[in-house]
Amino acid sequence: GWNQVQVPCKCEDIRKSILRMKKSGLKNIIKDYTFDKFEASEPWQQTIKQAAQEYAKHPEGWFFLGGQSGAGKTHLCTAICRELLLSGKRVKYMLWRDDVVKLKGAVTESDEYTRLIDEYKNYDVLYIDDLFKTGKAADNTVQKPTAADINVAFEIINYRYNNPALLTII
């Protein structure tokens, strides 16, 4: 008989990174939203880009970016996640408007709700995109987050706040 030895190939880390990106939920935008592709012509854009790059290099705690629509929040936060994924971290992407509906829909099924929310609580890196962004009501007014939205957000954010090793990007 003969012995077989498995040796990981050089491309294994790259393949694992690609798989992590697919699992993260960012696979469709991660190739376009990079630091290199972020245009920072204004001083405020240079400031937020530099802050995002620093966080990506030395990730610790929370990174929050707020501002008006079109400011580049999603672009820079995705660029951070891209770097973290490539460095081997597990990243979970949460598109607030879509994912909170799934969570609220499962609230009456205790086991399913726990399974779903635990993923958002426990991932190495959680990126919540468009936190509390709501749609418009029939009369075209902006809807406010519901008590259920706030409860879900609190459960996730409070858990992560109490576990400082977890990275949170909003």
N, C-alpha and C positions, 0 to 999 in steps of 0.2 A: 504494500500500500504506500501511498504517498501523502505527505502532510500539505494541507493548504493553509496559506497565511493571507489574510486580507490586509491590504495596506490602503489607507485612504489616498485618493488621488489629489493632486494639487488644486483641482477645480472644486473640491467638495465644499469648501467654505463659501465660494461664490454661489454654488447651487443652493446651499442652505440659506444664504441671504435672499436669493430670489424667491425661494419658498416662503420665507418669513414675510417678504413684501406682499406676496399673494394673500397670505393668511391675515395680514394686517388690515386689509380692506383698502389699501392705498394704491393697489396695482395699476389703476387706470391713470393716475395723475403723477405718480412718483418720478417718472422719467422726464416730465416737463417742468415740475416745480423743484428746481435745484437752486442752490445759491448762485451759481454761475449765470443762470437765466433770469435772475431777479434784477430788474433795472432800478438802480438807486441814483437818480439824478438830483433829487432834492436832499438837503441835509437831514431831514427827518427820516427819509428812506434809508440813508446811509447809517443812521443811528440804530434803527430797528434791525437792519440787516446785520450790522456788527454785533448787536446783542444776541441775535439768533445764532450767529456763527460761534460766538463765545459759549453759549449754552450747549451747542452741539459738540463742541470740543471738550467741555468740562461740565457734563450734565449733572445737576444736583438739584433736588427739590422741584420747584414749579417754574414753568415759563408761561406767562400770560401775555397775550397780545390783543388789544382791543382797538376799535376804531371803525370808521365808516366803511361802507361797502366799496370794494375796489382798491382798498389801501394796500393789499398784499398780505393780509393775515394768513389766509390759507396757504398761500405760496410759501411763505417763510416757515410756518409750522410744519408743513409737509417736507420742506428741505431739511429741517432738523430731524424729523422722523427718518428720512432717507439715510442720513449720516448715522443715526443710532442703529438702524437695521443693519447697515453695512458693517458696523462695529460689533454685531452679534447680539444686540438686545432684541427682546421680543416686544413688538409694538402693536397695540390695538387701536384701530381708528374707529371713532364713534361719531357718525354724522347725527347730531342731536335730533333733528326733526324726524328722521326715519327710525332711529334706534329706540328713542324714548317711547314711540308708539308700540313697538314690539314688547318692551318691558311692561308698559302699563296694561297691555293686552294679556299678559301672562300673570298679572298680579293675583288673580283668583286661583291659580294653580301653583301652590306653594313651592313644590319641587322644581317646576320649570322656571318660575321666577328666580328662585335662588340660584339655579344653574346659570341662567342668563346674566344676572347682575353680578355674580361672583367673577365672571370673566372681566368685566369692566373694573371691578374692585382690585383684582389681583395681578393683572398684567404688569410686567416690568415697567412698561411705558404706556400710558393712556393718553391719546390725543382726542380731545373733545372738540369737534369743529362746530361752530355756530351754536354754542351753548345758549339755550333759551330763545333761539330764533324761532319765531312763530310765523304762521301764514297770516293772511288777511281774512277778516270776516266777510260775510255776504255784503255788508254795507261799505266795504273797502277800508275799514279801520283795522289797525294792527291789533292782533289778538295778544293778550297778556298771557304769560305762562300760567298754567293751572296749578292748583295746590298739589295735584298728583305729579306734575312736572317737577315742582320744587322738592317734593318728597324723594323722588328718584334721584335728582341731582344731589340732594343732601346726603343720601345714603352712600352714594359713590364717592363724593368729594370728601365727606367726613372720614370715611374709611381710609382713603388715601392720605389725608392729612395726618391721621393717627399712625400711619406707616410710612415714615419719611424716606425710606429707601426706595419707595416707588416713585417714579418720575411721572409728572402730570403736565400736560401741555394743553392750554385752552386758548 
